[in-house]
Amino acid sequence: MAEPTYLVSGCMGCIGAWTLYHLHLEGKRAIGFDLSTDRGRLDLLLPRAAQESITFVHGDLTDFAQVKAVLEAQKVTHIIHLAALQVPACRANPVLGAQVNVVGTVNMFEAARQLGIAHLAYASSIAVYGNAADYPYRLLPHDAPLLPRTLYGVYKQANEGTARLYWQDHALSSTGLRPFTVYGLGRDQGLTSEPTKAMQAAARGQDYHISFGGKTQMHFASDVARQFIAAAEMPLNGAHVFNLGSTPISIGEVAALIMEYAPNVRITHGDAPLPFSEGTDGAALYNAFPAHIYETPLAEGISQTIQAFARLA
């Protein structure tokens, strides 16, 4: 029987780095696949000596032959597909955004199909939903209408459709996860990275202003990575997509928690909420993975993050 081998695409991103970290801690064979060779985020989590247990492949997700060759050569048994260009990059270069986010995802599904890999986990996003005003409910169920307002969201919706058709036509099962506001070491890009940047500033004894307000759901990057690993390891029949849970919290409360652990700094925030609904309903995920839900209490996650930034500083 083949040794369980996990391919993590987009491994140099925040969630990708945390996924490699947890695979390493669990003693599992991990293949990191990314066009970037910058290990800066992973270096925050693992010393270089520990990273020697990981196989890094410099590769282009848009090249189908290369994707298939890596899966085949490394004898991959589990796929955690996280690679994507984010909202600003997709807006600036829609063609490249579609090539990476849409074609790249098709390449991963098709390579898995051709090689007989029966299941994969992949990252979707709450960007598949519309603005808060588009819905009559406060927490969005996983099957709420998809009304993306960005190209990034459109591309992620296409990925969910790709997953559905690969199940319909080829019985290739998949589990997609839609994170909201991810925080923790390595979360350094995008508007919703600002709470993490506030934690980093606090660890340095510096004040910080979070530009938005309102309520959001906070997901500890470590938990998100573990949820993706579980999604890859426990196939469900069908093409499933789940929201992550947790109780929505105001940015004011987040700022107060940061200041509780760094009392000599001042964390402020803006008034305007993010354009999304304040949260999503994780009930379907809880029902599907009742013994494998990872939700570190926010106060504990913030404390761990500030302490880690302080050690690194």
Backbone hydrogen bonds, N-H to C=O, Kabsch-Sander energy under -0.5 kcal/mol:
donor,donor_aa,acceptor,acceptor_aa,energy
6,Y,29,R,-2.7
7,L,5,T,-0.5
7,L,78,H,-2.9
8,V,6,Y,-0.5
8,V,31,I,-3.0
9,S,7,L,-0.6
9,S,80,I,-1.7
10,G,33,F,-1.9
11,C,8,V,-0.6
11,C,33,F,-1.0
13,G,10,G,-1.7
17,A,13,G,-2.6
18,W,14,C,-2.1
19,T,15,I,-2.2
20,L,16,G,-2.3
21,Y,17,A,-2.3
22,H,18,W,-2.4
23,L,19,T,-2.5
24,H,20,L,-2.5
25,L,21,Y,-2.4
26,E,22,H,-2.0
27,G,24,H,-1.6
28,K,23,L,-2.7
29,R,4,P,-0.8
31,I,6,Y,-3.3
32,G,30,A,-0.5
32,G,55,T,-3.1
33,F,8,V,-2.6
33,F,31,I,-0.6
34,D,32,G,-0.5
34,D,57,V,-1.9
39,R,37,T,-0.8
43,D,39,R,-2.9
44,L,40,G,-0.7
44,L,41,R,-0.8
45,L,42,L,-1.5
46,L,42,L,-2.8
50,A,47,P,-0.6
51,Q,47,P,-1.6
52,E,48,R,-0.6
52,E,49,A,-0.9
53,S,50,A,-1.5
54,I,51,Q,-1.9
55,T,30,A,-2.3
56,F,54,I,-0.6
57,V,32,G,-3.5
58,H,56,F,-0.5
59,G,34,D,-1.5
59,G,57,V,-0.8
61,L,59,G,-0.6
63,D,60,D,-1.8
64,F,62,T,-0.9
67,V,63,D,-2.3
68,K,64,F,-2.7
69,A,65,A,-2.2
70,V,66,Q,-2.3
71,L,67,V,-2.1
72,E,68,K,-2.4
73,A,69,A,-3.2
74,Q,70,V,-2.3
75,K,72,E,-0.9
76,V,71,L,-2.2
77,T,5,T,-2.3
78,H,5,T,-2.6
80,I,7,L,-3.0
81,H,79,I,-0.5
81,H,121,A,-3.0
82,L,9,S,-1.1
82,L,80,I,-0.9
90,C,86,Q,-2.4
91,R,87,V,-2.2
92,A,88,P,-2.3
93,N,89,A,-2.1
97,G,93,N,-2.6
98,A,94,P,-2.4
99,Q,95,V,-2.3
100,V,96,L,-2.7
101,N,97,G,-2.8
102,V,98,A,-1.7
103,V,98,A,-2.2
104,G,99,Q,-1.4
106,V,102,V,-2.3
107,N,103,V,-2.8
108,M,104,G,-1.7
109,F,105,T,-2.4
110,E,106,V,-3.1
111,A,107,N,-2.5
112,A,108,M,-2.1
113,R,109,F,-2.5
114,Q,110,E,-2.7
115,L,111,A,-1.7
116,G,112,A,-0.5
116,G,113,R,-1.2
117,I,112,A,-2.5
118,A,116,G,-0.7
120,L,173,S,-1.2
121,A,79,I,-2.5
122,Y,175,T,-2.1
123,A,81,H,-2.1
124,S,122,Y,-0.6
124,S,177,L,-2.8
126,I,179,P,-1.1
128,V,125,S,-1.5
129,Y,126,I,-2.0
132,A,275,P,-2.3
134,D,131,N,-2.0
135,Y,132,A,-1.6
140,L,138,R,-0.5
140,L,279,G,-2.1
144,A,141,P,-2.0
147,L,128,V,-0.6
147,L,145,P,-0.7
149,R,129,Y,-0.5
154,V,150,T,-2.2
155,Y,151,L,-2.9
156,K,152,Y,-2.3
157,Q,153,G,-2.3
158,A,154,V,-2.2
159,N,155,Y,-1.8
160,E,156,K,-1.9
161,G,157,Q,-2.0
162,T,158,A,-2.6
163,A,159,N,-2.5
164,R,160,E,-1.9
165,L,161,G,-2.2
166,Y,162,T,-2.2
167,W,163,A,-1.6
168,Q,164,R,-2.4
169,D,165,L,-3.0
170,H,166,Y,-1.4
171,A,167,W,-1.7
172,L,166,Y,-1.9
173,S,118,A,-2.0
173,S,171,A,-0.8
174,S,238,G,-1.9
175,T,120,L,-1.8
176,G,240,H,-2.9
177,L,122,Y,-1.7
178,R,242,F,-2.2
181,T,217,Q,-1.7
182,V,180,F,-1.0
183,Y,219,H,-2.3
187,R,184,G,-2.1
188,D,186,G,-1.3
193,S,190,G,-1.7
194,E,191,L,-1.7
197,K,193,S,-2.1
198,A,194,E,-2.3
199,M,195,P,-1.7
200,Q,196,T,-2.3
201,A,197,K,-2.4
202,A,198,A,-2.5
203,A,199,M,-2.1
204,R,200,Q,-1.0
204,R,201,A,-0.7
205,G,202,A,-1.5
206,Q,201,A,-3.0
208,Y,266,R,-1.9
210,I,208,Y,-0.5
210,I,268,T,-3.1
211,S,209,H,-0.5
213,G,272,A,-2.9
216,T,249,I,-2.2
219,H,181,T,-3.1
219,H,217,Q,-0.5
221,A,183,Y,-3.2
223,D,220,F,-0.7
224,V,220,F,-2.2
225,A,221,A,-2.3
226,R,222,S,-1.9
227,Q,223,D,-2.2
228,F,224,V,-2.0
229,I,225,A,-2.1
230,A,226,R,-2.3
231,A,227,Q,-2.3
232,A,228,F,-1.9
233,E,229,I,-1.9
234,M,230,A,-1.9
240,H,174,S,-2.5
240,H,238,G,-0.7
242,F,176,G,-2.8
244,L,178,R,-1.2
249,I,216,T,-3.1
251,I,214,G,-2.5
254,V,250,S,-1.9
255,A,251,I,-2.7
256,A,252,G,-2.1
257,L,253,E,-2.2
258,I,254,V,-2.3
259,M,255,A,-2.4
260,E,256,A,-1.6
261,Y,257,L,-1.4
262,A,258,I,-1.0
265,V,262,A,-1.7
268,T,208,Y,-2.3
268,T,266,R,-0.6
270,G,210,I,-1.8
270,G,212,F,-0.6
274,L,213,G,-0.6
279,G,138,R,-0.8
281,D,140,L,-3.2
282,G,280,T,-0.6
286,Y,282,G,-2.3
287,N,283,A,-2.3
288,A,284,A,-1.8
289,F,285,L,-2.6
292,H,289,F,-1.8
295,E,293,I,-0.6
301,G,297,P,-2.5
302,I,298,L,-2.9
303,S,299,A,-2.2
304,Q,300,E,-2.7
305,T,301,G,-2.3
306,I,302,I,-2.7
307,Q,303,S,-2.5
308,A,304,Q,-2.3
309,F,305,T,-2.5
310,A,306,I,-2.4
311,R,307,Q,-2.2
312,L,308,A,-2.3
313,A,309,F,-2.3
